[in-house]
Amino acid sequence: MPAYDITVRNRDGRVVRVDADRFLLDELEAAGLRLPHGCRFGACLTCAATIIEGTVDQSQGRSYALRPEQEADGYVLLCVARPRSDCVVEVGVRRDLYVNPFRHGGRRRGVSCTEL
């Protein structure tokens, strides 16, 4: 099984070698990094990270919490992500993913109150 170097950019550039069949969160924690996490199966956003470089596979542990457009923007959930190349990640980005229901006057963009 191939292994890849995972660089955690905002944790002093720490580099951890991770086998392709292992979840990033498990291996980063085993290497001594303290990272935020919650459910460990992709249902919350607590372990969200941004992939700055590289690719991961989240298909086996399907991410329930991320919307497709968030995944397209490079967000991943470390608890269900397996490396497919060397990666650079930024952790602790979950606040960027929450939708504030009070922003934009309490309305979703493009939806009027009468449509709700």
Phi and psi in degrees as GROMACS dihedral restraints (atoms count N, CA, C in turn):
[ dihedral_restraints ]
;  ai    aj    ak    al  type     phi  dphi    fc
    3     4     5     6     1   -68.7    20    10
    4     5     6     7     1   157.1    20    10
    6     7     8     9     1  -128.4    20    10
    7     8     9    10     1   152.3    20    10
    9    10    11    12     1  -132.1    20    10
   10    11    12    13     1   152.0    20    10
   12    13    14    15     1   -85.7    20    10
   13    14    15    16     1   124.1    20    10
   15    16    17    18     1  -110.4    20    10
   16    17    18    19     1   116.8    20    10
   18    19    20    21     1   -99.7    20    10
   19    20    21    22     1   124.0    20    10
   21    22    23    24     1   -97.2    20    10
   22    23    24    25     1    98.6    20    10
   24    25    26    27     1   -58.8    20    10
   25    26    27    28     1   -44.2    20    10
   27    28    29    30     1   -96.1    20    10
   28    29    30    31     1    26.3    20    10
   30    31    32    33     1  -129.7    20    10
   31    32    33    34     1    56.8    20    10
   33    34    35    36     1    60.7    20    10
   34    35    36    37     1    24.7    20    10
   36    37    38    39     1    66.2    20    10
   37    38    39    40     1    24.0    20    10
   39    40    41    42     1   -56.7    20    10
   40    41    42    43     1   135.7    20    10
   42    43    44    45     1  -114.0    20    10
   43    44    45    46     1   128.9    20    10
   45    46    47    48     1  -126.5    20    10
   46    47    48    49     1   133.0    20    10
   48    49    50    51     1   -84.2    20    10
   49    50    51    52     1   125.5    20    10
   51    52    53    54     1  -127.8    20    10
   52    53    54    55     1   127.6    20    10
   54    55    56    57     1   -65.9    20    10
   55    56    57    58     1   147.9    20    10
   57    58    59    60     1   -64.2    20    10
   58    59    60    61     1   -19.3    20    10
   60    61    62    63     1   -96.6    20    10
   61    62    63    64     1     8.1    20    10
   63    64    65    66     1  -110.7    20    10
   64    65    66    67     1   148.1    20    10
   66    67    68    69     1   -77.0    20    10
   67    68    69    70     1   140.3    20    10
   69    70    71    72     1   -58.4    20    10
   70    71    72    73     1   -45.2    20    10
   72    73    74    75     1   -58.1    20    10
   73    74    75    76     1   -47.0    20    10
   75    76    77    78     1   -59.0    20    10
   76    77    78    79     1   -45.4    20    10
   78    79    80    81     1   -74.9    20    10
   79    80    81    82     1   -35.7    20    10
   81    82    83    84     1   -66.4    20    10
   82    83    84    85     1   -39.6    20    10
   84    85    86    87     1   -66.6    20    10
   85    86    87    88     1   -41.2    20    10
   87    88    89    90     1   -62.1    20    10
   88    89    90    91     1   -26.7    20    10
   90    91    92    93     1   -83.8    20    10
   91    92    93    94     1     0.1    20    10
   93    94    95    96     1   101.3    20    10
   94    95    96    97     1     2.5    20    10
   96    97    98    99     1   -81.2    20    10
   97    98    99   100     1   133.0    20    10
   99   100   101   102     1   -94.0    20    10
  100   101   102   103     1   113.9    20    10
  102   103   104   105     1  -125.0    20    10
  103   104   105   106     1   147.7    20    10
  105   106   107   108     1   -67.9    20    10
  106   107   108   109     1   140.0    20    10
  108   109   110   111     1  -159.0    20    10
  109   110   111   112     1   162.0    20    10
  111   112   113   114     1  -136.0    20    10
  112   113   114   115     1   -88.2    20    10
  114   115   116   117     1   -77.0    20    10
  115   116   117   118     1   -31.8    20    10
  117   118   119   120     1    69.2    20    10
  118   119   120   121     1    17.9    20    10
  120   121   122   123     1  -140.7    20    10
  121   122   123   124     1    20.2    20    10
  123   124   125   126     1    86.7    20    10
  124   125   126   127     1    13.3    20    10
  126   127   128   129     1   -97.5    20    10
  127   128   129   130     1   -10.2    20    10
  129   130   131   132     1  -125.9    20    10
  130   131   132   133     1   177.1    20    10
  132   133   134   135     1  -107.3    20    10
  133   134   135   136     1    10.2    20    10
  135   136   137   138     1   -60.9    20    10
  136   137   138   139     1   -37.9    20    10
  138   139   140   141     1   -96.1    20    10
  139   140   141   142     1    18.9    20    10
  141   142   143   144     1   -58.9    20    10
  142   143   144   145     1   143.4    20    10
  144   145   146   147     1  -142.9    20    10
  145   146   147   148     1   164.6    20    10
  147   148   149   150     1  -110.1    20    10
  148   149   150   151     1   132.7    20    10
  150   151   152   153     1   -86.8    20    10
  151   152   153   154     1   111.1    20    10
  153   154   155   156     1   -81.9    20    10
  154   155   156   157     1   -41.6    20    10
  156   157   158   159     1  -141.2    20    10
  157   158   159   160     1   147.6    20    10
  159   160   161   162     1    97.4    20    10
  160   161   162   163     1  -176.3    20    10
  162   163   164   165     1  -136.7    20    10
  163   164   165   166     1   150.7    20    10
  165   166   167   168     1  -133.5    20    10
  166   167   168   169     1   164.7    20    10
  168   169   170   171     1  -118.5    20    10
  169   170   171   172     1   123.1    20    10
  171   172   173   174     1  -112.1    20    10
  172   173   174   175     1     9.8    20    10
  174   175   176   177     1   -70.8    20    10
  175   176   177   178     1   -34.2    20    10
  177   178   179   180     1   -75.2    20    10
  178   179   180   181     1   -32.9    20    10
  180   181   182   183     1  -108.6    20    10
  181   182   183   184     1    38.8    20    10
  183   184   185   186     1   -12.5    20    10
  184   185   186   187     1   129.0    20    10
  186   187   188   189     1   -81.9    20    10
  187   188   189   190     1   112.6    20    10
  189   190   191   192     1   -86.8    20    10
  190   191   192   193     1   -26.8    20    10
  192   193   194   195     1   -85.1    20    10
  193   194   195   196     1   -29.3    20    10
  195   196   197   198     1   -83.4    20    10
  196   197   198   199     1   137.1    20    10
  198   199   200   201     1   -81.4    20    10
  199   200   201   202     1   154.3    20    10
  201   202   203   204     1   -54.1    20    10
  202   203   204   205     1   -38.6    20    10
  204   205   206   207     1   -68.9    20    10
  205   206   207   208     1   -28.9    20    10
  207   208   209   210     1   -70.7    20    10
  208   209   210   211     1   -41.2    20    10
  210   211   212   213     1   -62.5    20    10
  211   212   213   214     1   -41.5    20    10
  213   214   215   216     1   -63.0    20    10
  214   215   216   217     1   -28.4    20    10
  216   217   218   219     1   -82.2    20    10
  217   218   219   220     1     1.2    20    10
  219   220   221   222     1    98.3    20    10
  220   221   222   223     1     8.8    20    10
  222   223   224   225     1   -82.6    20    10
  223   224   225   226     1   142.1    20    10
  225   226   227   228     1  -138.4    20    10
  226   227   228   229     1   162.2    20    10
  228   229   230   231     1  -107.6    20    10
  229   230   231   232     1   116.6    20    10
  231   232   233   234     1   -59.6    20    10
  232   233   234   235     1   -27.6    20    10
  234   235   236   237     1   -70.6    20    10
  235   236   237   238     1   -19.7    20    10
  237   238   239   240     1  -122.9    20    10
  238   239   240   241     1     9.9    20    10
  240   241   242   243     1  -101.2    20    10
  241   242   243   244     1   131.6    20    10
  243   244   245   246     1  -116.7    20    10
  244   245   246   247     1   139.4    20    10
  246   247   248   249     1   -72.2    20    10
  247   248   249   250     1   145.2    20    10
  249   250   251   252     1  -122.7    20    10
  250   251   252   253     1     0.9    20    10
  252   253   254   255     1  -166.0    20    10
  253   254   255   256     1   173.4    20    10
  255   256   257   258     1   -60.1    20    10
  256   257   258   259     1   142.0    20    10
  258   259   260   261     1  -135.1    20    10
  259   260   261   262     1   152.7    20    10
  261   262   263   264     1  -117.8    20    10
  262   263   264   265     1   123.9    20    10
  264   265   266   267     1  -122.9    20    10
  265   266   267   268     1   154.2    20    10
  267   268   269   270     1  -119.6    20    10
  268   269   270   271     1   123.2    20    10
  270   271   272   273     1   -99.4    20    10
  271   272   273   274     1   168.3    20    10
  273   274   275   276     1    73.3    20    10
  274   275   276   277     1    38.7    20    10
  276   277   278   279     1  -107.9    20    10
  277   278   279   280     1    11.9    20    10
  279   280   281   282     1   -59.9    20    10
  280   281   282   283     1   -32.8    20    10
  282   283   284   285     1   -63.3    20    10
  283   284   285   286     1   -23.2    20    10
  285   286   287   288     1   -72.8    20    10
  286   287   288   289     1   -14.6    20    10
  288   289   290   291     1   -99.1    20    10
  289   290   291   292     1   -18.8    20    10
  291   292   293   294     1   -74.8    20    10
  292   293   294   295     1   140.0    20    10
  294   295   296   297     1   -93.5    20    10
  295   296   297   298     1   122.1    20    10
  297   298   299   300     1   -81.2    20    10
  298   299   300   301     1   114.2    20    10
  300   301   302   303     1   -68.4    20    10
  301   302   303   304     1   -13.7    20    10
  303   304   305   306     1   -95.4    20    10
  304   305   306   307     1    -7.8    20    10
  306   307   308   309     1   -73.5    20    10
  307   308   309   310     1   153.1    20    10
  309   310   311   312     1    61.0    20    10
  310   311   312   313     1    39.2    20    10
  312   313   314   315     1    69.4    20    10
  313   314   315   316     1    22.6    20    10
  315   316   317   318     1    81.3    20    10
  316   317   318   319     1     6.8    20    10
  318   319   320   321     1  -111.3    20    10
  319   320   321   322     1   150.2    20    10
  321   322   323   324     1   -74.0    20    10
  322   323   324   325     1   142.2    20    10
  324   325   326   327     1   -58.5    20    10
  325   326   327   328     1   133.9    20    10
  327   328   329   330     1    80.6    20    10
  328   329   330   331     1     4.3    20    10
  330   331   332   333     1  -126.3    20    10
  331   332   333   334     1   123.2    20    10
  333   334   335   336     1   -85.1    20    10
  334   335   336   337     1   163.2    20    10
  336   337   338   339     1   -61.4    20    10
  337   338   339   340     1   -32.4    20    10
  339   340   341   342     1   -71.6    20    10
  340   341   342   343     1   -23.5    20    10
  342   343   344   345     1   -79.6    20    10
  343   344   345   346     1   -20.6    20    10
